[in-house]
Amino acid sequence: MNITIIGTGYVGLVTGTCLADLGNHVFCLDVDQAKIDMLKRGEIPIYEPGLAELVQNNIAAERLIFSTDVAAAAAHGDVQFIAVGTPPDEDGSADLKYVLEAARNIARHMNGFKVVVDKSTVPVGTSDKVAAVIREELTARGLDPNGFAVVSNPEFLKEGAAVDDFMRPDRIVLGVGEDEAGQQALAIMRKLYAPFNRNHERMRVMDLRSAEFTKYAANAMLATRISFMNELANLADRVGADIELVRQGIGSDPRIGYSFLYAGTGYGGSCFPKDVQALTHTAQEFGQRLRVLEAVEAVNDDQKLVLVQKIFQRFGRDLSGLRFALWGLSFKPNTDDMREAPSRVLIDALLRAGAHVVAHDPVAVSEAKRALQLDFADAPHLLKHLSFATNPLHALEDADALVIVTEWKAYKSPQLDRLKALMKRPVIFDGRNLYEPWNMQDAGVEYVGIGRRA
């Protein structure tokens, strides 16, 4: 099948590459010529395990092409996936200008029936706006204003595991219209996704608005579990309980389960913060408050400072002359994504309190440097107190404390003898509860976790 992907960001690139790997001929469109040139060379602008090899293999097989040619993109695909960004506006709502621009460009150049798929995460009702834009352009061209169908097909990809998530999906959500065009589009989408349904049926077919809502509801639920556990962890610190034992106790209840019950420094990335805000804004537009989600966001904002507060309790609020090793910059492991990363809040607080920070991350250093330049636009001189180590052990040299922010595998089994020998004093602030407190105590390491006790 001929497929067009509009937008070669995280979602678009993974979707296009995986569909090409299944034998489809995929045309990936982007307005950024530099990015397109990079992709044509088989290089990718993001870190995602396994993706670079798939891109290179499918370019070589001539199933995957990259271009800035809008007309060619509209002509190529029977199915046109819109996978552009929906950044938050100042009020928290999703900005749809790129989505609607993509829809308009399809309509200006399309000939024949097209299935236009909203793959971007978009608010409820976006499919109506996309359809209105396409009808307007088709009418202006004197073409059948109903010669298309809009489908909502939200993505459920975890950064760091996106290729596997796409190739082995838990579910494939399709929102379609009940009219003839909608049912024609459903038949086409069933054919496209048939390879994923051989073992069992994964498709969940519903109306357009319910499909749009499903994506936001899923991310809001997961964000809620995270903030709920973080609040419990902070209470566990006060009452002397161990949140890890509590997690095991409640997670063993099949009604609850173990997923997304880990206490830490809060969630980040491109999805949870943006989607919680967007869903809250949607509710406000309809005269309703989502009070639980308002609390979820507030708790998460506070949780990003929890390690800072613990550090201040240990060393005081003036950190001048102190050196902190920091392990982990990206918002989660197996990605270089620095959007809404808790490390940014932590580094900001430490540097402004006078500390020197030596940071390590396996893949996110370049992205971190770009992000922190923006964070310290008002005080760029403070960045001279931030440096980066190429090895996690190198970051420990003469450190007064180690702060762990991201749970990379490389950090899970530290060489404690080396750690103690390299640091001025063996103090660990563990923002991901990677270690058992009693093991650290036995090793002579001062250990501070999130809701943990020895």
N, C-alpha and C positions, 0 to 999 in steps of 0.2 A: 504494500500500500504506500502511496505517496503522502508524506506527512510534512507539514511546515511547523516549525517552532519559532515563535516570535519572542525574542529575549534569550540571551545566552548567559544569564545569571545562574545561580545555584540550581534552581528548579528546572529551568529550561535546558541547561546543559545536561543534567542527569537524565531528564525525560527523553530528550532527543537522542542521546547516545545509547541509552538502553533500548529504545524502540528500534534504532538502527541495528543493534546487535541481534534483534529478533528477526532481521531480514527485511525490514522496511527501508524505503529510500527517504532519508530525512534531510530537509533543507532548514538550516538554522540561520535565522536572521537577527542581526543586531546593528544598531546605528553607530557603534563604536568601532571604527576601522582598525584601530590598534589592537583591540581585543580579537577581532576577526582574523587579523594577520597572525596573531599568536596562536589561535586555534587551528588555523590552516597548517601551521608547523607542527601540530600535535602537542602543543604546550597548553596547559590550562591555567586560568588565573586564580583558581582556588585550590585548597588542599582537600582532597576527598579520596580515601583509600580505594584503589582499583580503578578510578575513573580515567586517569591519564592513559592507561594501557588500552582501555576500551575505546577511547577517542582515537588513538593511533591506529588500532586494528580496523576500525570501521572507516576511517579515512582511506586507509590502504585498500579496503574492499570496495571503495567507491559507493558506500551506502550512506555516508555522512559528509555533507558539504556545508560550508560556512560562507555567508555573503552579507553585504549591506544592500542588496538590490531588492527593494520593496515590491516592485512589480513582479519580479521573478518568483519571489516568495509566495505572493498571492496566487500566481498561476500554478505553482508546483503542487501544493497539498490539497487533496480532497478534504483532509482534516487539518484545520488551522488552530494550533494550540497558542493561546495567549499566555505567556509566562513572564510578563514584565513585572517590575517592582510596584508595590503599593505602599509607599512610605507613609508614615503617620503625619498628618497635619498638626499644627500647633494645638488644636483642640482634641487630639487623639484619634480623630476619624481617619480612615484610610483614604489616601489621595488616589483617585481613579484616573487621573489625566493620561497616564501612560497606557492604561487598559483601553480607554476610549479612543485614544489616538491610534492604537494598534487595530481596533475594530474598524475605524474609519478608513485606514489604509487598505485593509482587506477589501472593504466594499468598493473603494475607488478603482481597484484593479481586478477584482474577481470576475470570472466568466463561468457560468454553470453553478450547480448546486454546491454549497460549501457547508461543512460542519465546523462551526466556530466554537472552540472549547475554552472556557475560562479555567485555566490551570492555576493562575495566581490566586492567592487568598484574598477574597473580596467580600464586602458586606452583603447582607441579604438584600436582594433587589437589584444587584448589579447586572444580572442577565437581562433584565428589562431595559436597562440603560444601554447596554451593548446592542441589543436588538433594535432599539430606536435609532441609534446612530447608523447602523447598517442600512436600515430601511430608508432613512433620509438620503443617504448617498446613492443607493440603488434607484430611488425615485428620481433624483437629480440626473442620473444617467439614462433614464428612460427604460430601466430594466424592471423585471418582476420584483417588487419589494418584498416578496415572501420566498425568494429563491435561496433560502439558507435556513439553518437551525442553530440555535445557541444551546450548548450543553455545559453544565457545571460539573467539573471533574476535579475536585480538590486534591491536592497532593498530601501525602502523609509520610514524608521522608525525614528521617533523623540525620542530622549532620554527623558525619563520621561513619554512618552505616547506610548511606543513601542508595548505593547501587544494590545492595542486598535487599533493602526495603522495597525498591522498585521491582526487582526481579522475583521477589517472594512476598507479595503484599498480603497483609492481613485481610484487607478488603479493598474493593475498587468501587468508589461511590460515584454514581452517575445521576445527575439531575437532568431531566428531559421534559419537554412539553408534551401535552396530550394530543396535540394536533397531528396531522399527517406528516408534516416536516419533522416534528419531534420524534415520531416513531421511525421515520426513515433514518434519522441521525442515530437513534438507538441501535438499529440493525448494523449500521456502519461501526459504531463503537464496540458492539459485541464481537464483530469480526476482528477488529484491531486487538482487543484484549483476550481473544480466545486462547492464546498460548498460556495464559495465567490460570485458566479454569479447567485444565485437563484433570487435575487431581480432585478438585472439588470447586463448587461454585463460589466465587469470591465477589461477584458483583452485587451491589446494593443499589437498586434502581428506585428513584424517588422523584418528586417534583423538584423544580429548579431551586426554589427558595429553601426547601429543606436540605438540599445538598450544600448550598452555601452556608447555611446555619451549622451543619454538621462539623465542618472544619473548625469554626470558631469554638463550638461547644467542646470538641475534643481537646483543643489546646487549653481552653479555660479550665476544664476539669483537671488536667495534669498539673497546670500551674497552681491550682487550688490545693492539690495534695502536697506539693512542695512547700508552699507557704504554711500550710497547716502543720506539717512535721517540723518546720523551722520554729514555729511558735512553741510547739511542745518541747523541742530541744532546749530552747531558752528557759522554759519553766523547769525542765529537768535539771539544768545547771543550778537553779535556785533551791529546789527541794532535795537534791542529792540523789536523783535517779539517773539511770544510764539509758539514754535514748536508743542505743543500739539493741539493748535487750528488749526495750519496749517495741521497737520496730519488728523484731522477730516474733514477739508475742502477738501483736495485732496482725502482722502479715500472714501468719499461719491460718487466720480466719479466711476461708475462700471467698467470703463476701467482700473482703478488703484486698487481699493479695499483697505481694511484696513490691511491685513496681512503683517507682516515684515516691518512695517513703524514706529516702535518705536525707538526713539533715545536712545542712551545709551553709554556704555563703550566699544563697539565693540563685535564682535562675537568670539567664541572660540570653543572648543570641538574637536572631532576627525574627523569631516567631512569637514566643510566649509574651514578651512585653508588649509588642505591637498588637497582637491579637486580643489580649485582655483589654487593652485600651479601646480598641475598635469596637469590641462587643459592648463594652460599657457605654460608649458613645451612641451606638445604635439604640440601646435601650432608652437613653435620654431623649433621642429623637422621637421615640414613641411614648414619652411620658412616664417612663418606668426607671427606677434605680435598681441596679444589680449590686446590692449592698455587700454581698459576699465577695464579688469580684473587686469591688472598690477596696475592701480589706485585704484581699490577696495582693493587690498591687502595692498598697501601703506597707504591708508586712515585708514584701520583697525588697522594697527600697531600704527599709531599716536593716534588713538582714545583710545587705552588702557592707554594712558598717560594723557587723558583729565582731569581726577579727580586729578591727581598729580599736574598738572599745576594750577588748581583752588585752591588747598590746598596751593601751594607755593605763589599764589597771596594773599591769606588771611593771612598766617602765616610767610612768608619768606622761603627761601631755607634751612635754618638751623632749623631743627625741634627738636633739642636736648631739652630734658626735657618735650616734649609734648607727650600726650597720646591719641591715636586714637582708638575708637571702630570701628570694621569692621563687617558689617553684610553681610554674603554670601561669600562663597569660590568657590563653583562649578561654571562652566561656565554658567549654567542655572539651574533653579529649577527642583526638582524631579529627580535629578541624583547626583551621587558623583564623576562625571567625572571632573578631574582637567586639562585635556589636553588643552593647549592654553588658560586657564582661565584668564580673565583680572585681577582677584584678585592677581595672581602671580606677574604680572608686578607692580601693585600698592604696594603690600607688599614689594617687592624688593626696590622700590624707597623710600618708607617711612623709612624702616630700615636703608638704606644707608644714609639717610638724618639725622639720629640720633633719630628718633621717637621710641616710644614704641607702639606696636599694640596688642590689645586684640580682637581676632576674634571669631565669632560664625558662625556655619553653622549646620543645622539640621542633615545632614548625611555625609558631606564630610571631616570631620576633619582628619580622619585617612589617606585618600588619600592626603589631603593637606600637612600633615606632611611629607609624603614620597616625594611628589613633591618638597617641599621647601628645603628639605635636598639636593636635586640635584641643585636647583637654587643657593643655598648659599655654594656650595662646595668650592668656593674660599674665603669665609668669614664666616665660620660656627659660629664664635663667635657672629655674629649679631643676631643669632636666640634666644639668651638669652633674647632679647628684644621683642620676640613674644610669646604670650600666648594665650590660648584658653578658652573660657567660655562655660559652659554647658547650659546657658540660655542667650537669647539676652539682657535682662535687666542687667545681671551681667557684661556684657561687657561694659556697659555704666558708671560704677562706676568711678568717677573722670576723665572722658574723656574730653579732650578739644574739641573734635568734633566726630561726628558719620559719617562714610562713608558707604554707601549702594552700594553693588556691584552686588548682585544677588536678583532677585525679588521673593523670597520665600513668600508664603501666610502669614506666621507668622509675616512678617515685614510690612504688608500693612495697619494695623490699630494700630499704636503704642499708648501707654498710654502716652500722652504728659506731663501730670503732673508728672508722675513717671520719665519720661525721663529728664525733667528739674531739678528735685530734685536730680537725680543721677549724672548728668554731672557737670563739673566745669563751663561750659558755653554751652548753647543750640545752637550748630552749627551743621547743617546737610549738608553733601555733598551727594546728591542723584544721583547715577549713573544710576538709572533706572526710574527716574521720577515717583516714586510711589505716591507722595503727591502733593496736590495742593499748589502752593506758597502762595496764599492769606490766606489759612487756617493756614499755618505755621506762616505767618506774624501776623495774629490775635492772635495766641497763644504765641507770643513773642519768636519765634524760628527763628534764622538766617538760612535761607535756600538757598542752591545753587543747582540748578538742571542742566540738560543738555538742553540748549536752552529754558528755562522756565523763565517767568517773572510774577510778581504779578499784 
